[in-house]
């Protein structure tokens, strides 16, 4: 039995992984999520929040295009 590994667009990132790719503070990140500047998270449980890697990639490319 083989298991397909998820592609980068299917990968979920926890906040430390997001902040490695988008160099802002935690407070700035959460403020941006609240205002809609940054992507909305995916809640996996009551204490587990992730972001789709594809959403972060799109954010980076949009910011680079400005």
Secondary structure, DSSP 8 states (H G I E B T S, - for coil): -------GGG-EE-HHHHHHHS---HHHHHHHHHHTSS---EEEETTEEEEEHHHHHHHHHHHHH-
